[in-house]
Amino acid sequence: MSILFDQLQWRGLVAQTTDEAALRGALDDGPITVYCGFDPTAPSLHFGNLVQLVLLRHLQSAGHHVICLVGGSTGLIGDPRPTSERALKTKEQTAQWVAGIRRQVEPFLQLEGDNPARFVNNLDWTEPISALDFRDIGKHFRVNQMVRKESIARRLESQEGISYTEFSYQLLQALDYLELYRSFGCTLQTGGSDQWGNITAGVDLVHRVEGVDVHAWSTPLLTDEAGNKFGKSEGNAVWLSPQMTSP
């Protein structure tokens, strides 16, 4: 029985997991390697991201290895919103935001000692892949399953629809999990509960390609009194940057 998992559940940091019994066992038998991704679709992180940083810090303090991914490639696309297409940012602007968000994350994690946090940018492994090489990833996905994701389904029902660019986001995030499993033995991804479809897509990809079972863990969303989540897409984000939200 994982005392760590129970503590984090008591703190309200558990919404869903893939196989709770297996995850508890992995945490007890650890250390394991866990990652969380942050997309630079704005110049600052917000309180919703802070929940992930708190979870990562607890896991790191318990001796597990933490990877913080800042999405230089996924940030160029952005996770599809249920309402409308995102305005694409330039590569130069996204690169600036990647650097800024990394600096913003660093104070929350342990960067020195025997178990320092690791920072990665998914542009490093995504940019060299050609459109034809990407078939090796795309062949493992079934469109009928992808369209069941709530944000995708709502966009398909709308007049605006969804572009192929945003539809492909789920594949890119899943590729991150596969790459981090191969490079660092990462077996756990965390994220907000609204990312559950993207996270489990990565779990499925690792299983299909490598034949191993890895874990997924989502946290509850922070919501206002009306039940709407705090975040960029809702327009009510409480930013971590003091320049964007005054302390």
NUKE-744313 format. One record per residue (C-alpha): residue in three letters; residue number from 1; x negated, y negated, z negated. Coordinates in pm, 1 decimal. Layout:
BEGIN
[pt "ALA", NUM, [X, Y, Z]]
...
//
This chain:
BEGIN
[pt "MET", 1, [0.0, 0.0, 0.0]]
[pt "SER", 2, [-157.1, -324.4, 114.6]]
[pt "ILE", 3, [-167.9, -581.7, -165.8]]
[pt "LEU", 4, [-285.8, -844.5, 85.1]]
[pt "PHE", 5, [15.0, -788.2, 312.1]]
[pt "ASP", 6, [250.2, -806.7, 13.6]]
[pt "GLN", 7, [93.8, -1134.2, -97.6]]
[pt "LEU", 8, [126.5, -1289.5, 246.9]]
[pt "GLN", 9, [482.5, -1163.3, 277.5]]
[pt "TRP", 10, [559.2, -1325.1, -61.3]]
[pt "ARG", 11, [413.6, -1649.3, 73.0]]
[pt "GLY", 12, [662.0, -1639.4, 362.8]]
[pt "LEU", 13, [399.7, -1570.1, 629.5]]
[pt "VAL", 14, [558.1, -1257.4, 780.4]]
[pt "ALA", 15, [844.1, -1263.3, 1032.0]]
[pt "GLN", 16, [775.3, -953.9, 1245.3]]
[pt "THR", 17, [506.9, -690.2, 1292.0]]
[pt "THR", 18, [481.3, -409.5, 1543.3]]
[pt "ASP", 19, [422.3, -117.6, 1305.3]]
[pt "GLU", 20, [416.2, -238.4, 946.8]]
[pt "ALA", 21, [292.4, 87.8, 796.6]]
[pt "ALA", 22, [7.4, 111.8, 1047.2]]
[pt "LEU", 23, [-83.2, -254.8, 997.3]]
[pt "ARG", 24, [-88.7, -214.2, 619.1]]
[pt "GLY", 25, [-320.2, 83.1, 660.3]]
[pt "ALA", 26, [-549.2, -108.8, 896.2]]
[pt "LEU", 27, [-573.7, -400.5, 651.9]]
[pt "ASP", 28, [-656.4, -161.8, 367.3]]
[pt "ASP", 29, [-914.8, 28.1, 572.0]]
[pt "GLY", 30, [-1064.0, -290.2, 723.3]]
[pt "PRO", 31, [-1219.6, -521.8, 788.4]]
[pt "ILE", 32, [-1033.5, -574.2, 1115.1]]
[pt "THR", 33, [-1069.7, -851.3, 1372.3]]
[pt "VAL", 34, [-772.5, -1085.2, 1419.4]]
[pt "TYR", 35, [-714.7, -1371.2, 1660.6]]
[pt "CYS", 36, [-471.3, -1653.3, 1710.6]]
[pt "GLY", 37, [-453.2, -1875.5, 2016.4]]
[pt "PHE", 38, [-386.0, -2249.1, 2031.8]]
[pt "ASP", 39, [-301.9, -2412.8, 2363.9]]
[pt "PRO", 40, [-428.2, -2768.6, 2423.0]]
[pt "THR", 41, [-101.4, -2897.6, 2571.4]]
[pt "ALA", 42, [-130.4, -3203.6, 2345.0]]
[pt "PRO", 43, [-427.9, -3387.6, 2194.1]]
[pt "SER", 44, [-347.8, -3255.7, 1843.9]]
[pt "LEU", 45, [-214.9, -2949.2, 1665.0]]
[pt "HIS", 46, [98.6, -2980.9, 1451.1]]
[pt "PHE", 47, [245.7, -2832.1, 1131.7]]
[pt "GLY", 48, [363.9, -2521.6, 1315.8]]
[pt "ASN", 49, [1.0, -2447.0, 1403.1]]
[pt "LEU", 50, [-97.8, -2512.7, 1042.7]]
[pt "VAL", 51, [98.4, -2201.5, 939.7]]
[pt "GLN", 52, [-129.8, -1994.2, 1163.7]]
[pt "LEU", 53, [-441.8, -2157.4, 1022.7]]
[pt "VAL", 54, [-327.8, -2081.6, 667.8]]
[pt "LEU", 55, [-269.1, -1716.1, 763.7]]
[pt "LEU", 56, [-609.4, -1691.2, 932.6]]
[pt "ARG", 57, [-780.6, -1841.6, 628.5]]
[pt "HIS", 58, [-614.6, -1589.6, 394.9]]
[pt "LEU", 59, [-718.2, -1300.8, 619.5]]
[pt "GLN", 60, [-1073.1, -1435.1, 645.7]]
[pt "SER", 61, [-1095.8, -1482.0, 267.6]]
[pt "ALA", 62, [-993.7, -1117.0, 230.3]]
[pt "GLY", 63, [-1294.9, -1015.1, 443.2]]
[pt "HIS", 64, [-1133.8, -977.5, 784.4]]
[pt "HIS", 65, [-1299.5, -1124.2, 1094.6]]
[pt "VAL", 66, [-1123.4, -1423.8, 1248.7]]
[pt "ILE", 67, [-1127.5, -1542.9, 1609.5]]
[pt "CYS", 68, [-977.9, -1880.2, 1695.9]]
[pt "LEU", 69, [-894.7, -1905.4, 2066.1]]
[pt "VAL", 70, [-840.9, -2247.4, 2220.3]]
[pt "GLY", 71, [-677.8, -2189.5, 2558.1]]
[pt "GLY", 72, [-865.0, -2378.4, 2825.3]]
[pt "SER", 73, [-682.8, -2176.8, 3092.4]]
[pt "THR", 74, [-342.3, -2115.0, 2930.1]]
[pt "GLY", 75, [-340.4, -2481.7, 2832.5]]
[pt "LEU", 76, [-349.5, -2572.4, 3201.6]]
[pt "ILE", 77, [-13.6, -2397.3, 3241.3]]
[pt "GLY", 78, [162.0, -2403.5, 2904.0]]
[pt "ASP", 79, [407.5, -2155.5, 2761.3]]
[pt "PRO", 80, [740.5, -2195.3, 2946.5]]
[pt "ARG", 81, [990.4, -2411.6, 2764.4]]
[pt "PRO", 82, [1357.4, -2306.5, 2768.2]]
[pt "THR", 83, [1460.6, -2643.6, 2910.8]]
[pt "SER", 84, [1232.8, -2765.4, 3189.2]]
[pt "GLU", 85, [901.2, -2730.9, 3367.6]]
[pt "ARG", 86, [594.6, -2876.6, 3199.4]]
[pt "ALA", 87, [398.7, -3157.3, 3362.0]]
[pt "LEU", 88, [61.6, -3004.5, 3452.5]]
[pt "LYS", 89, [-242.7, -3165.6, 3293.2]]
[pt "THR", 90, [-573.6, -3217.9, 3471.8]]
[pt "LYS", 91, [-866.5, -2987.4, 3403.7]]
[pt "GLU", 92, [-1063.2, -3281.4, 3266.1]]
[pt "GLN", 93, [-792.2, -3381.1, 3019.5]]
[pt "THR", 94, [-741.2, -3021.3, 2907.8]]
[pt "ALA", 95, [-1115.4, -2980.1, 2848.9]]
[pt "GLN", 96, [-1114.8, -3291.6, 2628.7]]
[pt "TRP", 97, [-821.9, -3158.2, 2427.2]]
[pt "VAL", 98, [-993.0, -2817.4, 2390.4]]
[pt "ALA", 99, [-1293.3, -2986.2, 2229.0]]
[pt "GLY", 100, [-1074.3, -3204.5, 2009.2]]
[pt "ILE", 101, [-860.1, -2916.3, 1883.7]]
[pt "ARG", 102, [-1165.5, -2709.5, 1803.9]]
[pt "ARG", 103, [-1295.1, -2994.6, 1586.1]]
[pt "GLN", 104, [-952.0, -3017.2, 1423.4]]
[pt "VAL", 105, [-943.6, -2644.7, 1339.7]]
[pt "GLU", 106, [-1296.2, -2616.7, 1198.7]]
[pt "PRO", 107, [-1223.5, -2760.0, 848.6]]
[pt "PHE", 108, [-957.0, -2493.8, 786.7]]
[pt "LEU", 109, [-1181.6, -2191.9, 842.9]]
[pt "GLN", 110, [-1508.3, -2070.4, 696.2]]
[pt "LEU", 111, [-1783.4, -2137.4, 949.5]]
[pt "GLU", 112, [-2088.5, -2029.2, 749.1]]
[pt "GLY", 113, [-2195.3, -1727.8, 545.4]]
[pt "ASP", 114, [-2156.6, -1357.4, 614.1]]
[pt "ASN", 115, [-1816.1, -1377.8, 780.8]]
[pt "PRO", 116, [-1791.2, -1697.8, 987.4]]
[pt "ALA", 117, [-1496.5, -1766.6, 1215.7]]
[pt "ARG", 118, [-1561.7, -1727.8, 1586.5]]
[pt "PHE", 119, [-1434.3, -1975.2, 1847.9]]
[pt "VAL", 120, [-1360.0, -1872.5, 2207.2]]
[pt "ASN", 121, [-1212.6, -2038.5, 2516.6]]
[pt "ASN", 122, [-1011.6, -1817.9, 2751.5]]
[pt "LEU", 123, [-1123.5, -2026.4, 3048.0]]
[pt "ASP", 124, [-1456.3, -1841.8, 3019.8]]
[pt "TRP", 125, [-1307.9, -1511.1, 3136.9]]
[pt "THR", 126, [-1005.0, -1635.2, 3332.7]]
[pt "GLU", 127, [-1173.7, -1883.8, 3566.2]]
[pt "PRO", 128, [-1396.8, -1625.4, 3742.2]]
[pt "ILE", 129, [-1098.9, -1400.5, 3830.6]]
[pt "SER", 130, [-977.3, -1432.6, 4190.2]]
[pt "ALA", 131, [-611.1, -1405.9, 4285.5]]
[pt "LEU", 132, [-679.1, -1063.0, 4435.4]]
[pt "ASP", 133, [-869.0, -941.2, 4129.1]]
[pt "PHE", 134, [-572.5, -1041.4, 3915.6]]
[pt "ARG", 135, [-377.5, -751.8, 4068.2]]
[pt "ASP", 136, [-556.9, -525.0, 3821.1]]
[pt "ILE", 137, [-370.3, -705.1, 3542.6]]
[pt "GLY", 138, [-41.7, -773.1, 3720.8]]
[pt "LYS", 139, [16.8, -408.3, 3810.6]]
[pt "HIS", 140, [73.0, -324.6, 3444.0]]
[pt "PHE", 141, [369.4, -563.9, 3407.4]]
[pt "ARG", 142, [731.9, -504.5, 3503.7]]
[pt "VAL", 143, [929.9, -810.1, 3608.9]]
[pt "ASN", 144, [1257.6, -670.5, 3475.4]]
[pt "GLN", 145, [1103.9, -672.0, 3127.0]]
[pt "MET", 146, [944.2, -1014.7, 3164.4]]
[pt "VAL", 147, [1271.7, -1185.7, 3257.7]]
[pt "ARG", 148, [1432.1, -1068.9, 2932.5]]
[pt "LYS", 149, [1220.3, -1314.3, 2736.0]]
[pt "GLU", 150, [1457.7, -1579.6, 2602.0]]
[pt "SER", 151, [1283.8, -1886.3, 2745.6]]
[pt "ILE", 152, [1247.8, -1717.9, 3086.9]]
[pt "ALA", 153, [1609.6, -1602.2, 3088.5]]
[pt "ARG", 154, [1736.8, -1950.7, 3003.5]]
[pt "ARG", 155, [1526.7, -2107.0, 3276.9]]
[pt "LEU", 156, [1647.4, -1854.7, 3534.6]]
[pt "GLU", 157, [2005.1, -1940.5, 3445.2]]
[pt "SER", 158, [1942.0, -2312.9, 3487.4]]
[pt "GLN", 159, [1950.6, -2509.8, 3810.0]]
[pt "GLU", 160, [1581.6, -2592.0, 3782.6]]
[pt "GLY", 161, [1470.2, -2228.9, 3759.6]]
[pt "ILE", 162, [1106.4, -2151.5, 3684.6]]
[pt "SER", 163, [789.2, -2176.7, 3889.6]]
[pt "TYR", 164, [558.7, -1882.0, 3948.7]]
[pt "THR", 165, [289.9, -2077.0, 3762.5]]
[pt "GLU", 166, [480.0, -2080.2, 3433.5]]
[pt "PHE", 167, [619.1, -1731.2, 3491.6]]
[pt "SER", 168, [260.6, -1602.4, 3500.6]]
[pt "TYR", 169, [177.8, -1743.0, 3155.8]]
[pt "GLN", 170, [268.4, -1419.6, 2977.9]]
[pt "LEU", 171, [14.3, -1226.2, 3185.6]]
[pt "LEU", 172, [-264.3, -1470.9, 3102.0]]
[pt "GLN", 173, [-198.3, -1454.3, 2728.8]]
[pt "ALA", 174, [-184.6, -1074.4, 2742.7]]
[pt "LEU", 175, [-519.7, -1076.1, 2922.5]]
[pt "ASP", 176, [-667.3, -1265.8, 2626.3]]
[pt "TYR", 177, [-582.7, -979.9, 2390.9]]
[pt "LEU", 178, [-737.2, -725.1, 2627.8]]
[pt "GLU", 179, [-1054.5, -932.0, 2664.4]]
[pt "LEU", 180, [-1093.0, -984.5, 2289.3]]
[pt "TYR", 181, [-1033.0, -616.1, 2222.2]]
[pt "ARG", 182, [-1305.2, -524.2, 2470.7]]
[pt "SER", 183, [-1554.2, -788.1, 2356.9]]
[pt "PHE", 184, [-1502.2, -795.8, 1979.9]]
[pt "GLY", 185, [-1285.5, -497.5, 1888.7]]
[pt "CYS", 186, [-995.0, -728.8, 1805.3]]
[pt "THR", 187, [-688.4, -528.3, 1697.2]]
[pt "LEU", 188, [-449.7, -793.5, 1561.4]]
[pt "GLN", 189, [-293.1, -1102.4, 1715.3]]
[pt "THR", 190, [-90.5, -1351.7, 1513.9]]
[pt "GLY", 191, [139.7, -1631.4, 1624.7]]
[pt "GLY", 192, [472.3, -1799.8, 1562.3]]
[pt "SER", 193, [785.8, -1591.7, 1602.1]]
[pt "ASP", 194, [869.8, -1778.9, 1924.0]]
[pt "GLN", 195, [553.6, -1619.9, 2070.0]]
[pt "TRP", 196, [663.7, -1263.6, 1994.7]]
[pt "GLY", 197, [728.7, -1173.6, 2359.4]]
[pt "ASN", 198, [386.7, -1299.8, 2468.2]]
[pt "ILE", 199, [209.6, -1129.5, 2177.0]]
[pt "THR", 200, [371.6, -790.7, 2234.7]]
[pt "ALA", 201, [292.5, -819.6, 2606.0]]
[pt "GLY", 202, [-73.6, -820.0, 2502.0]]
[pt "VAL", 203, [-16.9, -519.3, 2276.5]]
[pt "ASP", 204, [138.8, -331.7, 2569.5]]
[pt "LEU", 205, [-143.3, -429.7, 2806.7]]
[pt "VAL", 206, [-416.9, -308.8, 2570.6]]
[pt "HIS", 207, [-229.9, 19.2, 2527.1]]
[pt "ARG", 208, [-181.9, 69.8, 2901.5]]
[pt "VAL", 209, [-540.2, -15.9, 2996.6]]
[pt "GLU", 210, [-740.2, 113.9, 2699.9]]
[pt "GLY", 211, [-502.7, 374.7, 2559.5]]
[pt "VAL", 212, [-520.9, 236.6, 2203.2]]
[pt "ASP", 213, [-260.8, 92.7, 1966.8]]
[pt "VAL", 214, [-321.2, -260.5, 1843.0]]
[pt "HIS", 215, [-113.4, -481.8, 1617.5]]
[pt "ALA", 216, [104.6, -792.4, 1639.4]]
[pt "TRP", 217, [211.2, -1021.7, 1355.7]]
[pt "SER", 218, [439.0, -1322.9, 1382.7]]
[pt "THR", 219, [516.7, -1589.6, 1124.8]]
[pt "PRO", 220, [848.8, -1770.9, 1071.9]]
[pt "LEU", 221, [894.9, -2102.0, 1247.6]]
[pt "LEU", 222, [905.0, -2426.5, 1052.9]]
[pt "THR", 223, [1248.3, -2579.9, 1104.0]]
[pt "ASP", 224, [1429.5, -2898.2, 1007.9]]
[pt "GLU", 225, [1754.1, -2908.1, 808.3]]
[pt "ALA", 226, [1952.9, -2850.1, 1129.4]]
[pt "GLY", 227, [1756.4, -2533.0, 1204.4]]
[pt "ASN", 228, [1557.4, -2679.5, 1493.0]]
[pt "LYS", 229, [1189.9, -2588.8, 1497.8]]
[pt "PHE", 230, [926.3, -2854.4, 1449.5]]
[pt "GLY", 231, [712.2, -2864.5, 1761.4]]
[pt "LYS", 232, [600.4, -3034.6, 2078.7]]
[pt "SER", 233, [883.2, -2904.5, 2295.6]]
[pt "GLU", 234, [1145.7, -3026.2, 2045.8]]
[pt "GLY", 235, [993.0, -3373.3, 2028.4]]
[pt "ASN", 236, [980.1, -3371.2, 1647.0]]
[pt "ALA", 237, [626.9, -3248.7, 1584.3]]
[pt "VAL", 238, [449.5, -3347.9, 1264.8]]
[pt "TRP", 239, [96.3, -3380.6, 1397.5]]
[pt "LEU", 240, [-218.4, -3289.2, 1208.9]]
[pt "SER", 241, [-397.0, -3587.6, 1360.4]]
[pt "PRO", 242, [-373.4, -3896.1, 1133.6]]
[pt "GLN", 243, [-371.8, -4108.1, 1448.1]]
[pt "MET", 244, [-48.3, -3941.7, 1566.2]]
[pt "THR", 245, [130.9, -3885.1, 1232.0]]
[pt "SER", 246, [34.5, -4110.4, 945.2]]
[pt "PRO", 247, [-46.1, -3923.8, 622.9]]
//
